């Protein structure tokens, strides 16, 4: 169970258009930021913070 202000990190090769439908649910009550790394094979770093507003993006 994640406390308010807590962070959940996910590092994956799965692109945001596949992961965000699962992560961007209002019931989780967290914000999401995504960073892309790598050159020929990209990997993605998702950082969720509990208790923050989910962006419409």
VOLUM-33777 format. One record per atom (N, C-alpha, C, CB): residue number from 1; residue in one letter; atom name; x, y, z. Coordinates in steps of 0.02 Angstrom, whole numbers, plus 50000, padded with zeros to 5 digits. Glycine has a CB too. Example, Ala and Ser with C-alpha at 12.3 -4.5 7.8 and 13.67 -1.06 7.14 Angstrom:
2
> nr, rest, atom, x, y, z
> 1, a, N, 50660, 49716, 50390 $
> 1, a, CA, 50615, 49775, 50390 $
> 1, a, C, 50660, 49835, 50390 $
> 1, a, CB, 50565, 49776, 50452 $
> 2, s, N, 50642, 49888, 50354 $
> 2, s, CA, 50684, 49947, 50357 $
> 2, s, C, 50645, 50002, 50394 $
> 2, s, CB, 50704, 49970, 50286 $
This chain:
57
> nr, rest, atom, x, y, z
> 1, x, N, 50043, 49941, 50000 $
> 1, x, CA, 50000, 50000, 50000 $
> 1, x, C, 50045, 50061, 50000 $
> 1, x, CB, 49951, 50000, 50062 $
> 2, x, N, 50031, 50105, 49954 $
> 2, x, CA, 50072, 50165, 49945 $
> 2, x, C, 50042, 50223, 49985 $
> 2, x, CB, 50078, 50184, 49870 $
> 3, x, N, 50083, 50255, 50026 $
> 3, x, CA, 50060, 50311, 50066 $
> 3, x, C, 50058, 50375, 50024 $
> 3, x, CB, 50107, 50321, 50127 $
> 4, x, N, 50018, 50425, 50043 $
> 4, x, CA, 50019, 50489, 50007 $
> 4, x, C, 50090, 50517, 50006 $
> 4, x, CB, 49971, 50539, 50040 $
> 5, x, N, 50111, 50540, 49948 $
> 5, x, CA, 50179, 50565, 49938 $
> 5, x, C, 50229, 50510, 49920 $
> 5, x, CB, 50202, 50600, 50000 $
> 6, x, N, 50207, 50446, 49923 $
> 6, x, CA, 50250, 50390, 49905 $
> 6, x, C, 50258, 50385, 49830 $
> 6, x, CB, 50222, 50325, 49934 $
> 7, x, N, 50311, 50351, 49809 $
> 7, x, CA, 50326, 50343, 49738 $
> 7, x, C, 50327, 50270, 49718 $
> 7, x, CB, 50393, 50375, 49722 $
> 8, x, N, 50303, 50257, 49658 $
> 8, x, CA, 50305, 50191, 49627 $
> 8, x, C, 50341, 50199, 49560 $
> 8, x, CB, 50234, 50159, 49618 $
> 9, x, N, 50393, 50159, 49548 $
> 9, x, CA, 50432, 50164, 49487 $
> 9, x, C, 50423, 50101, 49445 $
> 9, x, CB, 50506, 50176, 49502 $
> 10, x, N, 50421, 50110, 49380 $
> 10, x, CA, 50418, 50054, 49333 $
> 10, x, C, 50466, 50069, 49276 $
> 10, x, CB, 50345, 50042, 49307 $
> 11, x, N, 50512, 50023, 49262 $
> 11, x, CA, 50558, 50029, 49206 $
> 11, x, C, 50543, 49972, 49159 $
> 11, x, CB, 50634, 50029, 49230 $
> 12, x, N, 50529, 49988, 49096 $
> 12, x, CA, 50504, 49937, 49050 $
> 12, x, C, 50523, 49954, 48978 $
> 12, x, CB, 50428, 49929, 49056 $
> 13, x, N, 50521, 49903, 48935 $
> 13, x, CA, 50528, 49914, 48863 $
> 13, x, C, 50460, 49928, 48831 $
> 13, x, CB, 50561, 49853, 48830 $
> 14, x, N, 50407, 49921, 48868 $
> 14, x, CA, 50339, 49932, 48843 $
> 14, x, C, 50326, 50007, 48834 $
> 14, x, CB, 50286, 49901, 48891 $
> 15, x, N, 50303, 50026, 48775 $
> 15, x, CA, 50292, 50096, 48759 $
> 15, x, C, 50234, 50125, 48799 $
> 15, x, CB, 50279, 50105, 48684 $
> 16, x, N, 50236, 50192, 48812 $
> 16, x, CA, 50184, 50224, 48851 $
> 16, x, C, 50113, 50213, 48825 $
> 16, x, CB, 50197, 50296, 48855 $
> 17, x, N, 50104, 50209, 48760 $
> 17, x, CA, 50036, 50199, 48734 $
> 17, x, C, 50007, 50131, 48754 $
> 17, x, CB, 50035, 50206, 48658 $
> 18, x, N, 50050, 50084, 48773 $
> 18, x, CA, 50026, 50019, 48798 $
> 18, x, C, 50019, 50018, 48874 $
> 18, x, CB, 50074, 49964, 48776 $
> 19, x, N, 50063, 50054, 48910 $
> 19, x, CA, 50064, 50052, 48984 $
> 19, x, C, 50015, 50101, 49016 $
> 19, x, CB, 50134, 50066, 49009 $
> 20, x, N, 50008, 50161, 48986 $
> 20, x, CA, 49967, 50212, 49018 $
> 20, x, C, 49894, 50193, 49029 $
> 20, x, CB, 49970, 50274, 48976 $
> 21, x, N, 49862, 50155, 48984 $
> 21, x, CA, 49793, 50135, 48999 $
> 21, x, C, 49787, 50095, 49065 $
> 21, x, CB, 49766, 50094, 48942 $
> 22, x, N, 49839, 50060, 49084 $
> 22, x, CA, 49837, 50022, 49147 $
> 22, x, C, 49857, 50065, 49207 $
> 22, x, CB, 49883, 49962, 49141 $
> 23, x, N, 49902, 50112, 49196 $
> 23, x, CA, 49928, 50153, 49251 $
> 23, x, C, 49888, 50216, 49265 $
> 23, x, CB, 49999, 50172, 49237 $
> 24, x, N, 49856, 50244, 49214 $
> 24, x, CA, 49821, 50308, 49221 $
> 24, x, C, 49748, 50299, 49239 $
> 24, x, CB, 49828, 50349, 49156 $
> 25, x, N, 49736, 50267, 49294 $
> 25, x, CA, 49667, 50258, 49318 $
> 25, x, C, 49656, 50303, 49379 $
> 25, x, CB, 49653, 50183, 49337 $
> 26, x, N, 49600, 50338, 49380 $
> 26, x, CA, 49588, 50386, 49434 $
> 26, x, C, 49584, 50352, 49502 $
> 26, x, CB, 49524, 50423, 49421 $
> 27, x, N, 49567, 50288, 49505 $
> 27, x, CA, 49562, 50253, 49570 $
> 27, x, C, 49630, 50247, 49604 $
> 27, x, CB, 49532, 50184, 49559 $
> 28, x, N, 49685, 50253, 49567 $
> 28, x, CA, 49752, 50249, 49597 $
> 28, x, C, 49771, 50314, 49633 $
> 28, x, CB, 49804, 50232, 49544 $
> 29, x, N, 49740, 50370, 49614 $
> 29, x, CA, 49753, 50434, 49646 $
> 29, x, C, 49828, 50452, 49645 $
> 29, x, CB, 49728, 50434, 49718 $
> 30, x, N, 49858, 50449, 49585 $
> 30, x, CA, 49928, 50467, 49579 $
> 30, x, C, 49941, 50504, 49514 $
> 30, x, CB, 49973, 50405, 49583 $
> 31, x, N, 49996, 50540, 49513 $
> 31, x, CA, 50018, 50573, 49451 $
> 31, x, C, 50069, 50528, 49417 $
> 31, x, CB, 50049, 50644, 49466 $
> 32, x, N, 50079, 50538, 49353 $
> 32, x, CA, 50125, 50496, 49315 $
> 32, x, C, 50171, 50541, 49273 $
> 32, x, CB, 50086, 50446, 49269 $
> 33, x, N, 50235, 50526, 49276 $
> 33, x, CA, 50283, 50557, 49230 $
> 33, x, C, 50320, 50502, 49193 $
> 33, x, CB, 50333, 50605, 49267 $
> 34, x, N, 50336, 50514, 49130 $
> 34, x, CA, 50369, 50464, 49088 $
> 34, x, C, 50432, 50494, 49058 $
> 34, x, CB, 50321, 50438, 49032 $
> 35, x, N, 50487, 50458, 49063 $
> 35, x, CA, 50550, 50477, 49031 $
> 35, x, C, 50571, 50421, 48984 $
> 35, x, CB, 50605, 50492, 49084 $
> 36, x, N, 50599, 50438, 48926 $
> 36, x, CA, 50623, 50389, 48878 $
> 36, x, C, 50699, 50390, 48876 $
> 36, x, CB, 50594, 50404, 48807 $
> 37, x, N, 50729, 50330, 48876 $
> 37, x, CA, 50802, 50323, 48874 $
> 37, x, C, 50821, 50273, 48820 $
> 37, x, CB, 50829, 50300, 48944 $
> 38, x, N, 50883, 50278, 48798 $
> 38, x, CA, 50909, 50232, 48747 $
> 38, x, C, 50908, 50262, 48678 $
> 38, x, CB, 50869, 50167, 48747 $
> 39, x, N, 50945, 50230, 48633 $
> 39, x, CA, 50948, 50255, 48564 $
> 39, x, C, 50917, 50208, 48514 $
> 39, x, CB, 51020, 50269, 48546 $
> 40, x, N, 50943, 50148, 48506 $
> 40, x, CA, 50913, 50102, 48458 $
> 40, x, C, 50857, 50061, 48490 $
> 40, x, CB, 50966, 50055, 48428 $
> 41, x, N, 50866, 50041, 48552 $
> 41, x, CA, 50813, 50008, 48590 $
> 41, x, C, 50794, 50054, 48648 $
> 41, x, CB, 50836, 49937, 48615 $
> 42, x, N, 50734, 50081, 48645 $
> 42, x, CA, 50712, 50127, 48697 $
> 42, x, C, 50685, 50088, 48757 $
> 42, x, CB, 50659, 50175, 48670 $
> 43, x, N, 50697, 50117, 48815 $
> 43, x, CA, 50661, 50092, 48874 $
> 43, x, C, 50631, 50153, 48909 $
> 43, x, CB, 50709, 50053, 48922 $
> 44, x, N, 50581, 50140, 48950 $
> 44, x, CA, 50539, 50193, 48977 $
> 44, x, C, 50537, 50189, 49053 $
> 44, x, CB, 50468, 50189, 48948 $
> 45, x, N, 50543, 50246, 49084 $
> 45, x, CA, 50542, 50253, 49157 $
> 45, x, C, 50478, 50288, 49176 $
> 45, x, CB, 50606, 50292, 49183 $
> 46, x, N, 50434, 50254, 49210 $
> 46, x, CA, 50371, 50282, 49234 $
> 46, x, C, 50378, 50296, 49309 $
> 46, x, CB, 50311, 50234, 49220 $
> 47, x, N, 50362, 50356, 49330 $
> 47, x, CA, 50364, 50374, 49400 $
> 47, x, C, 50294, 50398, 49420 $
> 47, x, CB, 50418, 50429, 49415 $
> 48, x, N, 50264, 50362, 49468 $
> 48, x, CA, 50199, 50381, 49493 $
> 48, x, C, 50207, 50408, 49564 $
> 48, x, CB, 50151, 50320, 49492 $
> 49, x, N, 50171, 50462, 49580 $
> 49, x, CA, 50172, 50490, 49648 $
> 49, x, C, 50101, 50491, 49676 $
> 49, x, CB, 50203, 50561, 49648 $
> 50, x, N, 50092, 50457, 49731 $
> 50, x, CA, 50026, 50450, 49763 $
> 50, x, C, 50003, 50517, 49790 $
> 50, x, CB, 50028, 50398, 49819 $
> 51, x, N, 49939, 50533, 49780 $
> 51, x, CA, 49909, 50592, 49809 $
> 51, x, C, 49913, 50654, 49766 $
> 51, x, CB, 49940, 50607, 49873 $
> 52, x, N, 49942, 50649, 49707 $
> 52, x, CA, 49946, 50706, 49661 $
> 52, x, C, 49894, 50697, 49606 $
> 52, x, CB, 50017, 50712, 49630 $
> 53, x, N, 49876, 50753, 49575 $
> 53, x, CA, 49825, 50753, 49522 $
> 53, x, C, 49852, 50721, 49459 $
> 53, x, CB, 49803, 50825, 49508 $
> 54, x, N, 49812, 50677, 49428 $
> 54, x, CA, 49830, 50646, 49365 $
> 54, x, C, 49819, 50697, 49309 $
> 54, x, CB, 49787, 50582, 49352 $
> 55, x, N, 49870, 50707, 49268 $
> 55, x, CA, 49867, 50755, 49213 $
> 55, x, C, 49821, 50728, 49158 $
> 55, x, CB, 49937, 50769, 49185 $
> 56, x, N, 49790, 50773, 49121 $
> 56, x, CA, 49747, 50755, 49065 $
> 56, x, C, 49787, 50731, 49005 $
> 56, x, CB, 49703, 50813, 49045 $
> 57, x, N, 49852, 50743, 49003 $
> 57, x, CA, 49895, 50726, 48946 $
> 57, x, C, 49897, 50652, 48934 $
> 57, x, CB, 49965, 50752, 48955 $
